Amino acid sequence: MLSKILVKNYILIDELELELADGLNIITGETGAGKSILINAIDIAFGAKAGKEVIKGDADKAVIEITLLNNKQNLTELFEEYGIDNTGEEIILSREITKTGSRSRVNGCLVNQEFIRNFRELFIDVHSQHQTYSFLQPKYHIVLLDAYAKNTCGDKLDNYRKEFSEYKALQTRLEEVKNSADKTAEQIDFLKFQVNEIEEAQIVSETEDEELNNELSVLENVEKLKDLTGASYWSISGDDGAILDALMQIKMNLAKASGMDSSLEETESELLEAVEILKNVSSTLRDYSSSLDNDEERINNIQERLFLLEKLKRKYGGTLENVIKQGEALRQELDGIEFSTKNIEELEEEIESKKHKLELFAGEISEERKNYAAVLSSLIVEKLEKLELPKVKFDIDFQKCELSPNGFDKVEFLISTNISEGLKPLAKVASGGEISRVMLAIKTIFAQSDNIGTVIFDEIDTGISGKASQSVADEVKELAKYMQIIMITHQAIIASKSDRHLYVKKTQEDKTSVNISILEGEAKLKAIAELAGGEITDESLKFAKTLIAG
């Protein structure tokens, strides 16, 4: 539920902080006072579009912050995915709108619109007189019915959807296989040529060309390398005057000196290490120089190999790594073609078998849906009769269609509010006031199993009067036992049921501004009296007291 809302520099509001109640929160005020301003602010906080025009006056930004109390939803997985701290029941949702854009945060962490959409679905459901209700759209009717039947149909539907996903994957595979099989003989021959060309090259590694170029450089410079390494060897270990001879003399001198001064022992040790290293270098240079040999045949072989590798690189991607990858991809494509010509019939048989299984599964789900549809229809009729639609008829129509993630049922709600008319689609028959009552009936039935914490009604009671108003008031109050309701109303009967009464007032002195206050006691009584009679009189006050006493 929404426990607190803070609004700054938003449209006509400088700064506003309100605490909302669990249960029924009623919003009233004079016509044109801006009663929808709070509803719109909540809607924007939960991701509705908002441009720079919502920023009040010359302010730099508008801020809307909502404190939520969560005791229904498990948010661990969603919060971990976005790196958000889950510190308990209290959640802070905020949105900042500037002249160049907007940013949303949850518990101080920046979140994107995808997160906000998922988050909104868990917490609020907004309905207004002028919007197209989701439950009027036939595609949503099956969702409502399945939600009602979830205790029985839920697991079956989950299992069906897993099977359906496998079925669609098989169809996709068959399409790919058929596309491969449609290639011309000429295309297949060319594909085989490419595969053979790469595979016959027997590329050793992704760096084979670099290694061969290095070996070629050595072979082409054998004489120079012999001269350089041989001369270096003789300088270190050759005849009198070589470096090692000089170092051995230094070593003897230091051995004598360290016998006289122990502080030279470390220097002597370092010299010994240097001598050993130099001996190893000398040995390596001798062996290297001896190993060098003019090998014209090897040079020719390397040049031919590099020529082949360069040709493959030019044709298949510029590097040996790309040549190897391209070879693997072409081999898979060729294998797929060879597979396809043999296995199209096998795939088609598997798909047909899977389809038959799905149809049986969908048939079981459909039968259970129809049983629940009968129960749900009678409950909705019962609720609508209490909401002053005594001649109402309601039914849930089933049509069989192609297999889909929902089975093969196409479900649509049908209604008749006049005894002389037959059943027709809900969206085509019901008036605004009737739609509001149908929605209330559905919401009340689903309330105990619905995990959404807050439902917002923006003037949905327009077009309702008399006995219907009393019935709507009773149903709204009943719904508020299971979830938080925030509702704008012009009906005194409905307002009298509030757990918290918010009053919106517009002032136009030096500047136009909107203020929202919580009414209690005498102030609440006067507001309801004004709603009932248009003005505050002894008679309207008496009537308001009667309504509140209920």
Backbone torsions as a table, in degrees:
resi	resn	phi	psi	omega
1	MET	NA	161.3	177.1
2	LEU	-90.0	118.7	-177.8
3	SER	-98.6	-28.0	-177.4
4	LYS	-152.6	145.7	174.5
5	ILE	-132.5	132.2	177.7
6	LEU	-119.9	126.9	-178.6
7	VAL	-128.2	131.5	178.5
8	LYS	-131.3	132.9	174.3
9	ASN	53.0	43.3	-178.4
10	TYR	-112.4	114.8	-179.0
11	ILE	51.0	-102.6	-178.0
12	LEU	-105.4	10.3	-178.1
13	ILE	-105.7	123.9	174.4
14	ASP	-73.0	-59.2	177.2
15	GLU	-156.5	134.2	-176.9
16	LEU	-145.6	132.9	174.5
17	GLU	-130.8	123.4	-176.9
18	LEU	-130.6	141.7	171.2
19	GLU	-101.5	132.3	-179.7
20	LEU	-103.3	153.0	-176.9
21	ALA	-97.5	155.3	166.7
22	ASP	-72.1	136.8	-176.9
23	GLY	107.1	-139.7	-172.4
24	LEU	-100.6	113.9	175.3
25	ASN	-104.8	114.9	-178.2
26	ILE	-102.3	136.8	176.3
27	ILE	-116.0	123.8	175.7
28	THR	-131.2	171.8	178.8
29	GLY	163.7	170.5	-179.7
30	GLU	-66.9	155.8	175.8
31	THR	-58.6	129.6	-179.9
32	GLY	84.0	3.4	-177.7
33	ALA	-76.2	-16.9	179.1
34	GLY	99.5	38.3	-177.3
35	LYS	-63.2	-30.9	-177.6
36	SER	-78.9	-5.3	-174.3
37	ILE	-62.5	-37.0	179.7
38	LEU	-71.6	-42.5	178.4
39	ILE	-60.5	-44.6	-179.5
40	ASN	-63.8	-37.5	178.8
41	ALA	-63.8	-42.6	177.6
42	ILE	-62.9	-43.8	-179.9
43	ASP	-59.5	-42.0	-179.9
44	ILE	-67.8	-41.4	178.0
45	ALA	-57.8	-33.3	-179.5
46	PHE	-93.8	21.6	167.3
47	GLY	106.8	-1.1	178.1
48	ALA	-64.4	156.1	-178.7
49	LYS	-62.3	141.4	178.0
50	ALA	-151.6	125.8	178.1
51	GLY	-103.8	-178.7	-176.7
52	LYS	-65.1	-14.6	-179.1
53	GLU	-67.2	-15.4	178.7
54	VAL	-80.8	-9.4	179.6
55	ILE	-76.3	128.5	-175.8
56	LYS	-74.6	129.4	171.9
57	GLY	51.7	-128.1	-176.8
58	ASP	-97.6	13.5	-179.2
59	ALA	-65.4	155.8	-179.9
60	ASP	-79.3	-29.9	-175.8
61	LYS	-157.8	158.1	172.0
62	ALA	-109.3	143.5	-178.8
63	VAL	-129.6	132.1	174.3
64	ILE	-125.8	124.2	-178.9
65	GLU	-128.5	128.7	-178.2
66	ILE	-122.1	131.3	174.0
67	THR	-98.5	123.3	-178.7
68	LEU	-110.4	144.1	170.9
69	LEU	-109.8	118.4	-175.8
70	ASN	-108.1	115.2	174.7
71	ASN	-131.1	15.8	-178.5
72	LYS	-122.4	-36.0	-170.3
73	GLN	-99.2	141.2	171.6
74	ASN	-92.8	107.6	-173.1
75	LEU	-103.0	5.8	-173.4
76	THR	-55.3	-52.2	-176.5
77	GLU	-64.5	-44.3	-179.7
78	LEU	-62.7	-45.1	-178.1
79	PHE	-68.6	-39.6	180.0
80	GLU	-64.2	-37.3	-179.7
81	GLU	-60.5	-34.1	-176.8
82	TYR	-105.3	6.8	177.0
83	GLY	66.6	35.9	-177.7
84	ILE	-99.5	136.1	176.9
85	ASP	-68.1	128.5	177.3
86	ASN	-107.0	91.1	-169.3
87	THR	-93.6	4.3	179.7
88	GLY	136.8	-153.0	-175.0
89	GLU	-69.5	-33.1	-173.8
90	GLU	-83.9	128.6	178.9
91	ILE	-126.8	134.8	178.3
92	ILE	-107.4	116.8	176.0
93	LEU	-108.6	127.9	179.6
94	SER	-137.4	151.2	174.7
95	ARG	-137.5	132.1	-179.6
96	GLU	-114.8	122.5	-179.0
97	ILE	-110.6	121.1	176.6
98	THR	-111.3	-178.4	-178.4
99	LYS	-74.7	-9.3	-179.6
100	THR	-115.7	-6.0	-179.1
101	GLY	166.4	-161.7	179.3
102	SER	-148.4	158.2	178.0
103	ARG	-136.4	140.4	178.0
104	SER	-114.7	144.4	177.8
105	ARG	-134.4	147.0	170.6
106	VAL	-126.6	121.9	-174.8
107	ASN	50.9	38.4	176.4
108	GLY	85.7	-9.2	-178.6
109	CYS	-94.8	133.0	176.2
110	LEU	-63.5	135.8	178.7
111	VAL	-132.3	156.2	-179.4
112	ASN	-95.0	177.8	-175.6
113	GLN	-68.2	-30.4	177.6
114	GLU	-62.8	-42.3	177.0
115	PHE	-61.8	-46.1	-177.3
116	ILE	-62.0	-39.5	178.2
117	ARG	-60.8	-45.9	179.5
118	ASN	-65.7	-39.3	-178.8
119	PHE	-66.2	-43.1	-178.8
120	ARG	-59.5	-43.2	-176.9
121	GLU	-61.1	-23.8	-178.4
122	LEU	-84.9	-18.8	-168.9
123	PHE	-120.3	-37.7	-175.1
124	ILE	-133.5	154.6	176.4
125	ASP	-136.0	114.0	-174.8
126	VAL	-105.4	129.6	177.8
127	HIS	-129.0	135.2	176.0
128	SER	-132.9	159.7	-178.2
129	GLN	-61.0	-29.4	-169.6
130	HIS	-100.5	-9.7	-179.4
131	GLN	-87.1	163.1	174.7
132	THR	-85.2	111.8	-177.5
133	TYR	-66.4	141.2	-179.7
134	SER	-61.6	-33.8	-177.6
135	PHE	-74.8	-7.3	173.7
136	LEU	-79.7	-20.4	-177.6
137	GLN	-83.1	124.4	-177.5
138	PRO	-52.9	-33.6	-178.3
139	LYS	-63.2	-21.6	-179.1
140	TYR	-89.7	-16.4	-176.0
141	HIS	-64.0	-39.0	179.8
142	ILE	-67.7	-30.5	177.2
143	VAL	-65.9	-43.8	178.3
144	LEU	-62.6	-44.5	-179.0
145	LEU	-64.3	-44.2	179.7
146	ASP	-65.6	-33.5	176.5
147	ALA	-64.3	-38.4	178.8
148	TYR	-68.7	-35.3	-176.0
149	ALA	-98.4	15.8	-169.6
150	LYS	-63.2	-30.9	-178.4
151	ASN	-63.3	-30.1	179.8
152	THR	-100.9	-44.9	-173.1
153	CYS	-88.6	-17.2	-171.4
154	GLY	-56.1	-53.8	-178.3
155	ASP	-65.8	-40.0	179.5
156	LYS	-62.8	-40.9	-179.2
157	LEU	-67.5	-38.1	177.0
158	ASP	-62.0	-45.1	179.5
159	ASN	-65.3	-39.8	177.4
160	TYR	-60.0	-43.6	-176.3
161	ARG	-66.2	-33.2	175.3
162	LYS	-63.9	-45.0	178.4
163	GLU	-63.8	-39.6	-179.3
164	PHE	-65.4	-37.7	178.5
165	SER	-63.2	-40.7	177.3
166	GLU	-65.5	-38.8	178.8
167	TYR	-61.0	-45.6	-180.0
168	LYS	-66.9	-35.8	178.2
169	ALA	-64.4	-39.1	177.3
170	LEU	-64.8	-40.0	178.1
171	GLN	-63.4	-41.3	177.9
172	THR	-62.9	-42.5	179.3
173	ARG	-63.3	-41.4	179.1
174	LEU	-62.1	-40.9	179.2
175	GLU	-62.1	-42.3	178.9
176	GLU	-63.7	-43.5	-179.0
177	VAL	-63.2	-43.0	179.5
178	LYS	-64.7	-39.2	178.1
179	ASN	-62.8	-40.1	178.0
180	SER	-66.1	-41.0	-178.2
181	ALA	-66.3	-22.1	-178.2
182	ASP	-79.3	-4.8	-180.0
183	LYS	-64.8	146.9	-178.7
184	THR	-74.7	160.4	178.0
185	ALA	-58.7	-36.5	179.6
186	GLU	-64.5	-41.5	178.8
187	GLN	-65.0	-40.0	180.0
188	ILE	-66.1	-41.9	178.1
189	ASP	-60.7	-42.1	179.7
190	PHE	-66.2	-37.9	178.4
191	LEU	-63.9	-42.4	177.7
192	LYS	-62.7	-41.0	178.8
193	PHE	-59.8	-45.5	-179.1
194	GLN	-62.9	-45.1	-179.7
195	VAL	-61.1	-47.7	-179.3
196	ASN	-62.8	-40.6	-178.3
197	GLU	-59.7	-41.6	-178.7
198	ILE	-75.9	-44.2	-176.1
199	GLU	-68.6	-37.3	180.0
200	GLU	-68.0	-21.9	178.0
201	ALA	-69.1	-22.7	178.3
202	GLN	47.8	58.7	-179.1
203	ILE	-63.0	127.4	-175.0
204	VAL	-72.5	-46.4	-178.2
205	SER	-160.2	173.4	179.1
206	GLU	-67.4	-18.6	-177.1
207	THR	-111.5	15.1	-177.1
208	GLU	-57.3	-40.8	-178.6
209	ASP	-64.7	-38.2	179.4
210	GLU	-66.3	-42.4	-179.2
211	GLU	-65.4	-40.8	179.0
212	LEU	-66.7	-39.9	178.7
213	ASN	-62.9	-37.2	178.3
214	ASN	-67.1	-43.5	178.4
215	GLU	-63.6	-39.2	179.4
216	LEU	-63.8	-40.2	178.7
217	SER	-60.9	-37.9	178.6
218	VAL	-66.2	-48.8	-176.8
219	LEU	-63.6	-35.6	-179.5
220	GLU	-76.2	-11.0	-178.2
221	ASN	-125.1	32.9	-175.9
222	VAL	-58.2	-48.9	-175.4
223	GLU	-62.8	-44.2	180.0
224	LYS	-64.1	-42.3	180.0
225	LEU	-64.6	-39.2	176.5
226	LYS	-60.1	-47.4	-179.0
227	ASP	-60.4	-47.7	-175.5
228	LEU	-66.3	-48.7	-177.2
229	THR	-74.0	-35.5	178.2
230	GLY	-64.8	-45.6	179.4
231	ALA	-61.7	-38.6	179.5
232	SER	-65.4	-40.6	178.4
233	TYR	-60.9	-48.6	-178.4
234	TRP	-63.7	-32.9	177.8
235	SER	-65.0	-33.2	-177.8
236	ILE	-84.3	-44.4	-168.9
237	SER	-126.5	13.1	-173.5
238	GLY	-78.3	-143.5	-176.2
239	ASP	-71.3	-171.4	179.7
240	ASP	-50.3	137.9	-179.6
241	GLY	96.9	-3.0	177.6
242	ALA	-70.0	160.5	-174.4
243	ILE	-60.8	-42.5	-177.2
244	LEU	-64.1	-36.9	178.0
245	ASP	-61.4	-44.6	179.7
246	ALA	-63.7	-40.1	-179.5
247	LEU	-67.0	-35.5	179.0
248	MET	-65.0	-37.6	176.3
249	GLN	-64.5	-42.2	178.2
250	ILE	-62.2	-38.1	-179.0
251	LYS	-62.2	-43.1	179.3
252	MET	-64.5	-42.5	179.8
253	ASN	-60.7	-43.6	-178.8
254	LEU	-68.9	-32.6	177.7
255	ALA	-61.7	-42.6	177.3
256	LYS	-66.0	-43.9	-176.3
257	ALA	-64.8	-40.0	-178.3
258	SER	-69.4	-21.7	174.6
259	GLY	-69.4	-25.8	178.2
260	MET	-91.3	-30.7	-178.4
261	ASP	-138.7	106.8	-174.7
262	SER	-64.0	-17.6	-179.6
263	SER	-67.3	-13.8	179.8
264	LEU	-89.0	-2.8	-177.5
265	GLU	-61.6	-41.4	-180.0
266	GLU	-64.1	-40.8	177.6
267	THR	-63.3	-40.2	178.2
268	GLU	-62.1	-42.8	-179.6
269	SER	-62.7	-43.5	179.3
270	GLU	-62.2	-37.9	178.7
271	LEU	-65.1	-41.0	178.8
272	LEU	-60.2	-42.0	178.0
273	GLU	-62.1	-43.0	-180.0
274	ALA	-63.0	-38.1	179.4
275	VAL	-64.5	-44.2	-179.8
276	GLU	-63.4	-42.0	178.4
277	ILE	-61.4	-43.8	-178.1
278	LEU	-66.3	-35.1	176.0
279	LYS	-62.7	-42.1	178.4
280	ASN	-64.1	-41.3	177.5
281	VAL	-61.3	-43.1	-179.9
282	SER	-61.1	-44.5	-179.5
283	SER	-63.9	-42.6	180.0
284	THR	-62.9	-43.2	-179.9
285	LEU	-65.3	-38.4	178.7
286	ARG	-63.6	-47.8	-178.7
287	ASP	-65.0	-41.7	-179.3
288	TYR	-61.6	-46.9	-178.2
289	SER	-62.9	-38.0	-179.6
290	SER	-69.4	-29.5	-176.2
291	SER	-77.2	-19.1	-176.7
292	LEU	-70.5	134.2	-177.6
293	ASP	-150.4	141.6	175.3
294	ASN	-71.5	117.7	-178.0
295	ASP	-129.9	84.3	-176.5
296	GLU	-62.6	-35.3	-179.6
297	GLU	-64.2	-42.1	179.4
298	ARG	-65.5	-38.3	178.3
299	ILE	-60.4	-45.2	179.8
300	ASN	-63.1	-41.6	179.8
301	ASN	-62.6	-42.7	-179.8
302	ILE	-65.1	-43.9	-179.2
303	GLN	-61.8	-40.7	177.7
304	GLU	-64.7	-41.2	179.8
305	ARG	-64.9	-43.4	179.1
306	LEU	-64.7	-35.3	177.7
307	PHE	-62.2	-43.8	178.5
308	LEU	-64.2	-45.2	-178.5
309	LEU	-64.4	-39.0	178.3
310	GLU	-64.2	-39.0	178.1
311	LYS	-62.5	-43.4	178.7
312	LEU	-65.0	-39.2	179.3
313	LYS	-63.7	-40.6	178.9
314	ARG	-64.1	-36.1	-175.1
315	LYS	-83.6	-29.1	-167.6
316	TYR	-127.7	28.2	167.6
317	GLY	126.0	2.6	170.4
318	GLY	90.5	-22.5	178.2
319	THR	-136.4	158.5	177.4
320	LEU	-65.4	-31.8	176.3
321	GLU	-57.8	-46.3	179.2
322	ASN	-67.7	-35.4	178.2
323	VAL	-62.1	-44.9	-179.7
324	ILE	-63.0	-45.1	179.9
325	LYS	-63.7	-42.2	179.6
326	GLN	-64.4	-38.0	177.6
327	GLY	-62.3	-41.4	178.8
328	GLU	-65.3	-42.2	-179.8
329	ALA	-64.7	-42.8	179.8
330	LEU	-66.5	-36.9	177.5
331	ARG	-64.0	-42.4	178.0
332	GLN	-62.2	-41.3	179.4
333	GLU	-64.1	-43.2	179.5
334	LEU	-65.4	-42.2	178.0
335	ASP	-61.9	-38.2	179.4
336	GLY	-63.5	-39.1	178.7
337	ILE	-65.9	-44.3	-179.4
338	GLU	-65.8	-35.8	176.5
339	PHE	-66.1	-43.5	-172.6
340	SER	-60.8	-39.4	-176.8
341	THR	-66.5	-22.0	-177.8
342	LYS	-97.8	-24.5	-166.2
343	ASN	-118.0	5.7	177.0
344	ILE	-57.7	-45.1	-179.0
345	GLU	-63.9	-38.7	178.8
346	GLU	-63.7	-43.3	177.6
347	LEU	-63.0	-43.0	-179.7
348	GLU	-62.1	-39.2	178.3
349	GLU	-66.8	-40.3	179.3
350	GLU	-64.9	-40.6	178.6
351	ILE	-65.2	-42.3	-179.8
352	GLU	-64.4	-39.4	177.7
353	SER	-64.9	-43.3	179.0
354	LYS	-64.4	-39.6	179.1
355	LYS	-63.2	-42.8	178.9
356	HIS	-61.1	-42.7	178.5
357	LYS	-62.4	-42.9	179.8
358	LEU	-64.2	-40.5	-179.7
359	GLU	-63.5	-39.7	176.1
360	LEU	-64.2	-43.8	179.2
361	PHE	-62.3	-46.4	-179.9
362	ALA	-64.2	-34.0	178.5
363	GLY	-63.8	-41.0	177.6
364	GLU	-63.4	-44.2	179.6
365	ILE	-63.8	-41.3	-179.2
366	SER	-60.8	-43.0	-179.9
367	GLU	-62.3	-42.4	179.2
368	GLU	-67.7	-39.0	176.3
369	ARG	-58.3	-44.2	-177.5
370	LYS	-63.8	-36.4	176.6
371	ASN	-63.8	-45.3	179.3
372	TYR	-69.5	-33.0	179.7
373	ALA	-61.8	-38.7	179.6
374	ALA	-64.1	-43.3	179.6
375	VAL	-65.6	-46.5	-179.2
376	LEU	-61.8	-41.7	179.7
377	SER	-59.5	-45.4	-178.8
378	SER	-66.4	-36.1	177.8
379	LEU	-66.0	-41.1	179.1
380	ILE	-64.8	-42.2	177.1
381	VAL	-60.2	-43.3	179.4
382	GLU	-60.3	-43.9	179.4
383	LYS	-66.4	-42.5	-177.7
384	LEU	-67.3	-33.3	175.9
385	GLU	-63.5	-38.0	176.4
386	LYS	-68.1	-24.5	-180.0
387	LEU	-93.6	28.0	173.6
388	GLU	64.0	40.4	167.8
389	LEU	-123.3	72.4	-169.1
390	PRO	-68.5	-25.3	-177.4
391	LYS	-100.7	15.2	-173.4
392	VAL	-69.7	144.9	169.9
393	LYS	-126.4	139.8	-177.9
394	PHE	-140.9	135.8	179.4
395	ASP	-147.1	158.3	177.2
396	ILE	-114.9	115.4	-174.9
397	ASP	-89.9	138.9	178.3
398	PHE	-116.7	130.8	172.2
399	GLN	-127.2	139.3	179.0
400	LYS	-84.7	133.6	-179.9
401	CYS	-134.4	-171.8	178.4
402	GLU	-64.5	153.0	177.7
403	LEU	-58.4	136.6	179.4
404	SER	-142.9	178.5	178.0
405	PRO	-59.4	-17.1	179.2
406	ASN	-97.3	4.7	-175.3
407	GLY	103.9	-145.9	176.7
408	PHE	-116.8	16.0	-179.3
409	ASP	-90.7	134.9	165.0
410	LYS	-110.6	119.1	-171.8
411	VAL	-112.7	137.4	177.2
412	GLU	-143.8	137.3	177.4
413	PHE	-82.5	130.4	178.6
414	LEU	-117.8	145.9	-177.4
415	ILE	-147.1	151.5	169.2
416	SER	-138.1	125.3	-179.4
417	THR	-102.9	-4.7	178.4
418	ASN	-121.9	136.3	-174.7
419	ILE	-61.7	-25.9	-175.9
420	SER	-86.4	-5.0	-176.6
421	GLU	-113.5	146.4	178.1
422	GLY	-81.3	175.7	179.9
423	LEU	-69.2	135.4	178.1
424	LYS	-139.6	163.5	178.4
425	PRO	-52.7	140.1	-175.2
426	LEU	-53.1	-44.8	-175.6
427	ALA	-67.0	-22.9	-175.7
428	LYS	-94.5	-11.0	-172.6
429	VAL	-109.7	-49.0	-168.4
430	ALA	-74.1	140.0	173.1
431	SER	-79.7	176.1	-179.9
432	GLY	-57.1	-46.8	179.9
433	GLY	-65.5	-37.8	179.8
434	GLU	-69.1	-40.6	177.3
435	ILE	-59.0	-42.7	179.7
436	SER	-58.5	-41.3	-178.1
437	ARG	-73.2	-36.5	175.4
438	VAL	-61.6	-44.1	179.3
439	MET	-60.8	-43.8	178.9
440	LEU	-63.0	-40.2	178.4
441	ALA	-59.9	-48.2	-179.3
442	ILE	-64.2	-45.4	-179.1
443	LYS	-60.7	-41.3	-178.5
444	THR	-66.2	-40.5	179.2
445	ILE	-64.5	-38.8	-176.1
446	PHE	-86.8	-8.2	-168.9
447	ALA	-54.8	-44.9	-173.9
448	GLN	-69.5	-23.3	179.5
449	SER	-104.8	-5.5	-177.8
450	ASP	-83.3	126.5	-178.1
451	ASN	-86.3	-6.2	178.6
452	ILE	-66.8	133.4	-174.4
453	GLY	-86.1	-26.0	-173.3
454	THR	-136.7	129.3	173.0
455	VAL	-117.3	131.8	-177.2
456	ILE	-114.3	126.8	178.8
457	PHE	-115.1	116.6	-179.8
458	ASP	-102.5	95.2	176.0
459	GLU	55.3	43.0	178.6
460	ILE	-79.9	-6.9	-178.8
461	ASP	-89.3	5.9	176.2
462	THR	-60.8	134.4	179.5
463	GLY	88.7	0.7	178.2
464	ILE	-108.7	135.9	179.3
465	SER	-151.2	174.7	174.4
466	GLY	60.3	-135.4	-177.4
467	LYS	-59.9	-35.4	-179.2
468	ALA	-60.9	-36.4	179.2
469	SER	-63.1	-43.2	178.3
470	GLN	-62.9	-41.6	-179.7
471	SER	-66.2	-42.3	177.8
472	VAL	-62.8	-42.2	178.7
473	ALA	-58.3	-44.3	-180.0
474	ASP	-64.0	-42.1	-179.1
475	GLU	-67.9	-40.4	178.4
476	VAL	-62.9	-42.0	178.8
477	LYS	-64.0	-38.6	177.7
478	GLU	-65.0	-43.0	179.2
479	LEU	-62.1	-35.4	-177.8
480	ALA	-69.3	-9.6	174.1
481	LYS	-71.6	-24.7	-173.5
482	TYR	-107.3	-19.5	-178.8
483	MET	-155.4	163.4	176.8
484	GLN	-75.8	133.1	176.6
485	ILE	-116.9	131.8	171.2
486	ILE	-118.9	122.3	-169.1
487	MET	-142.5	128.1	169.7
488	ILE	-87.5	131.4	-179.6
489	THR	-143.6	153.7	171.2
490	HIS	-109.1	3.9	-173.8
491	GLN	-99.4	121.6	179.5
492	ALA	-62.0	-38.1	-178.4
493	ILE	-61.2	-42.3	179.5
494	ILE	-70.6	-43.1	-178.9
495	ALA	-61.7	-30.4	-177.6
496	SER	-68.3	-15.9	-178.2
497	LYS	-88.3	1.1	-169.7
498	SER	-67.2	147.1	167.7
499	ASP	-89.1	-26.3	173.3
500	ARG	-144.5	131.9	-177.1
501	HIS	-112.4	117.0	178.7
502	LEU	-104.3	130.6	-177.2
503	TYR	-115.9	127.9	-177.2
504	VAL	-102.8	129.7	-180.0
505	LYS	-135.0	134.3	177.4
506	LYS	-103.2	133.1	176.5
507	THR	-118.0	143.2	179.1
508	GLN	-133.1	84.9	178.0
509	GLU	-109.2	-105.8	175.1
510	ASP	-68.6	-30.9	179.4
511	LYS	-149.6	160.3	178.8
512	THR	-84.4	132.3	178.2
513	SER	-147.2	158.3	178.8
514	VAL	-116.9	132.7	177.2
515	ASN	-123.7	142.9	178.6
516	ILE	-125.1	126.8	-178.3
517	SER	-127.4	156.8	177.2
518	ILE	-92.3	124.4	-179.0
519	LEU	-97.8	136.6	176.1
520	GLU	-139.8	160.6	173.6
521	GLY	55.5	-125.5	-175.3
522	GLU	-63.5	-38.0	-179.7
523	ALA	-63.4	-41.1	178.0
524	LYS	-66.2	-42.6	178.7
525	LEU	-58.0	-44.9	-179.0
526	LYS	-66.3	-38.3	179.8
527	ALA	-64.0	-40.2	179.4
528	ILE	-70.7	-37.3	177.3
529	ALA	-62.8	-40.7	178.9
530	GLU	-65.9	-38.6	176.2
531	LEU	-62.9	-40.5	-174.9
532	ALA	-72.6	-41.5	-172.2
533	GLY	-115.1	-2.2	-178.2
534	GLY	84.9	-20.9	176.7
535	GLU	-154.5	164.5	-177.6
536	ILE	-90.6	114.5	177.5
537	THR	-133.5	169.5	178.2
538	ASP	-59.0	-38.7	-178.5
539	GLU	-68.2	-43.0	-178.9
540	SER	-70.3	-33.6	176.1
541	LEU	-65.5	-41.2	178.5
542	LYS	-62.7	-42.3	-179.8
543	PHE	-65.6	-40.0	179.2
544	ALA	-62.3	-41.1	177.5
545	LYS	-60.9	-38.9	179.2
546	THR	-64.0	-42.0	-179.6
547	LEU	-64.6	-44.8	-177.8
548	ILE	-66.0	-37.6	179.1
549	ALA	-65.2	-27.3	172.3
550	GLY	63.6	NA	NA
